[in-house]
């Protein structure tokens, strides 16, 4: 009996399906690590790996069947699809290099855990801002490398002998790893050179790199805020529909009450009219002159 598309959709979007695939991904990661030892269990591990690849293929087929063209509207789905395609390509002959790419199956754990997807999405969203900050950082490093070469190349050529060496030295200073060796060699000849090193390290390691962190954190906050905003909008929509339904019900009740009041007033007026007519007739009969 063929499965209906709605049944498959509910299955692939269920929590148990996601947890099962996460378990398979973690098992695959463990197998890939174990296979690096190439011990007596290696043939069995290869068999298990083929089973895991088969599960990935079935998963991908079910998701494509359930979502049709909508499956390829997500970049994460494209990533999963390409990883599975690489997994089924034979790793022999001209495709032997693809054997290295099988390790990408471990990265599917990112697509299986929503929190990880949010972090990666935030990183991609921060690229425009990061580009500006990193560009500023490169300008500072390049300018400082040229200044260092012009000031210290004659006495410490091992650190500032040419542009390439100076750039590498500036990178080491920015990471604050091994910078005492560089500063000690320079300060031996230039006692006031500490000003150059202090200013450079403060600007790069403490100011610009913190700007990079700030951009990433801001993007992550925006990503999380958007997710919470979408949830709040969904809750507000449900609440709005409930309030509108209640208002409609109250409006209908008010209309029924108004109709009943009009009917009662009309009945009261109808009863009062014959009585008034009888009183007028009686008055005429008794009060008219004989």
C-alpha positions, -999 to +999 in steps of 0.1 A: +000+000+000+015+033-011+020+060+015+001+092+010+021+124+008+005+139+039+015+108+059+051+110+047+051+148+055+039+142+091+065+115+095+095+135+082+085+166+102+080+146+135+103+148+164+110+110+165+122+112+128+145+141+135+159+124+166+164+091+147+184+109+119+205+127+145+214+094+161+223+080+127+245+110+120+263+106+153+268+069+146+282+078+112+306+102+129+318+076+153+323+051+125+344+075+104+366+081+134+369+044+142+378+036+106+410+056+109+425+028+130+420+002+102+419-027+127+402-061+124+367-044+127+373-024+095+353-047+072+323-045+096+326-008+098+325-005+060+293-025+060+277-004+087+288+027+068+270+014+037+238+009+058+241+045+071+244+058+035+213+038+026+194+054+055+205+088+043+193+081+008+159+069+021+156+100+042+164+123+013+139+105-009+111+108+017+118+145+022+118+152-015+086+132-020+069+150+009+079+186+000+084+183-038+099+215-052+097+232-018+125+210-006+151+229-027+140+263-014+162+259+017+199+262+015+202+236+043+183+211+023+207+217-006+236+211+016+221+178+028+213+168-007+248+174-020+263+155+010+242+125+002+250+127-035+287+127-027+282+098-004+267+076-031+294+084-057+319+055-060+352+064-044+373+046-070+389+057-103+386+094-111+362+099-082+387+087-055+392+122-044+356+124-033+364+098-006+378+128+014+345+146+012+327+118+030+337+135+062+311+162+053+284+138+065+295+147+100+285+183+093+249+172+089+246+174+126+244+211+121+213+208+099+198+183+124+200+207+154+180+239+150+202+258+175+233+251+154+215+262+123+207+295+140+243+301+149+256+294+114+228+315+098+238+344+121+274+340+110+264+343+074+243+373+081+272+390+098+294+387+068+287+422+054+294+438+088+324+416+093+338+425+059+339+462+069+356+455+102+381+430+088+389+455+060+397+480+087+418+455+105+438+447+073+444+484+067+458+488+102+480+457+099+493+467+065+500+503+076+517+491+108+538+466+088+552+493+066+559+516+095+576+488+114+597+480+083+608+516+079+617+520+116+632+487+126+643+469+094+679+479+098+684+465+133+659+435+135+656+422+099+644+389+112+611+406+122+609+436+099+632+428+070+606+431+042+569+435+038+560+398+041+581+394+073+566+425+087+531+414+080+537+381+097+552+399+127+522+422+129+499+391+129+518+376+158+516+408+177+478+409+171+474+374+186+496+385+215+515+352+211+553+356+213+552+394+212+576+398+241+604+383+219+597+408+192+594+437+215+626+427+234+646+425+202+634+460+191+636+477+225+672+467+228+679+492+200+649+515+203+639+521+239+608+542+229+595+515+206+572+503+233+548+531+222+544+515+188+538+480+202+513+492+229+493+513+204+492+485+178+482+458+203+455+479+219+440+489+185+440+455+169+437+429+198+414+449+221+394+473+198+390+459+163+388+422+173+362+431+199+343+448+171+343+415+152+328+398+182+303+425+186+291+422+150+287+384+154+268+387+187+245+414+172+237+391+142+230+362+166+207+383+187+188+394+156+185+358+144+171+347+178+149+378+180+134+371+146+126+335+157+109+348+189+091+375+169+077+349+145+065+328+175+050+359+191+032+368+159+017+333+156+005+335+192-009+370+187-027+358+155-044+330+174-053+354+202-066+380+177-088+354+160-102+343+194-109+379+204-126+387+171-147+355+173-158+365+208-166+401+197-187+386+168-206+364+193-212+394+216-224+415+187-249+388+177-261+386+213-266+424+215-286+422+182-308+395+196-314+416+228-322+447+208-347+427+187-364+413+218-366+448+233-382+462+202-406+433+201-415+439+238-419+477+233-441+471+202-463+447+222-466+472+251-476+500+227-502+477+210-518+469+244-519+505+255-537+518+223-571+499+227-572+508+264-568+545+255-595+543+229-620+528+254-613+555+279-619+582+252-652+566+242-663+564+278-655+601+284-674+611+253-704+592+264-705+606+299-693+641+292-714+649+261-744+672+267-778+657+265 
